[in-house]
């Protein structure tokens, strides 16, 4: 049986093109009512990209409204969610997809290239998700999907600003996941790679062909479904491949009288990945510390 979203309302930021457009078209085709948020306009006609996507959805028999508020301010975020409430009466799904790049090597980067990227990616997700979360908490249901990047998880040359913003989204999402589970609200993260306007000139023709945005959207849609119980997880999604990304911690080395020399002499144990665990919260991290203390104090024979 096909997974449907009838009666569900989805707010998708940066949905005027690329990944966001693809997410909107897929969810709309499965019955969701969509708020297509994007402030971009055609330089030739002045037409908003959001309205173009709405026209596509409506022409295909779906339901959608356009929104051109900026995610970069609290007022803009609140207005986006108010658009959902005014148009459809509620909000069930938020997809934080809006993004910009201001690439520059770290030594040459200025605060003028940092602030806008943080405002759109990190602050933007906060600005949109907070008013939506309050609606979701009141009714006891919601699905939040945010968009991180390999640049944040693993680093990428010339993207200190972008990487910092994208890694911040992981911290934000995992805290929301912990606080919201009892309300049937989930918060998950995707790390997509797709051929979009943001990647223009970077990918060769073969990768442009493989990295279709349409091959990312099914994962977004799954995480947005009521059947999906995943919460606080990170997934790599690209070219039809989906994989869980996790933050692991090895057993490490412990001494109650830790010294610089201990660290030097035990370096291989400190960096070993053997026997790693995957903490899902700061409480899990404390449990790992407790296990280290216990193992030291009660060594096995």
Number of C-alpha atoms within 10 A of each C-alpha: 3 5 13 17 20 13 12 21 27 30 31 26 31 28 31 28 19 18 25 24 28 21 28 31 25 17 28 26 19 15 18 24 28 29 29 32 32 26 20 17 16 10 8 6 7 9 12 19 23 26 21 17 25 27 16 16 24 15 10 12 12 19 20 28 21 24 27 21 18 25 31 22 17 17 13 17 24 19 20 27 26 17 20 25 16 9 15 19 10 20 27 27 30 25 29 28 25 25 21 14 16 16 17 16 12 12 7 9 16 12 8 9 17 20 14 19 24 22 20 24 27 28 22 25 29 23 24 28 27 16 18 27 25 12 18 23 15 9 15 16 20 28 25 29 28 25 25 27 22 16 20 21 18 9 15 13 11 17 20 21 25 28 23 19 24 25 20 18 25 25 12 16 26 21 16 21 23 16 13 20 17 12 14 17 25 29 29 24 26 27 23 25 19 23 24 16 10 12 12 10 11 10 14 10 10 8 13 17 12 14 20 20 24 20 22 25 24 18 21 24 21 16 25 26 18 19 9 12 14 13 24 22 21 24 20 19 23 23 19 15 12 17 12 11 14 14 12 12 18 16 18 19 17 17 11 8 6 10 10 7 9 13 15 10 11 13 13 12 15 16 13 14 14 11 10 13 16 13 16 18 14 10 10 13 15 12 13 19 15 12 13 17 14 11 12 14 10 9 7 6 3
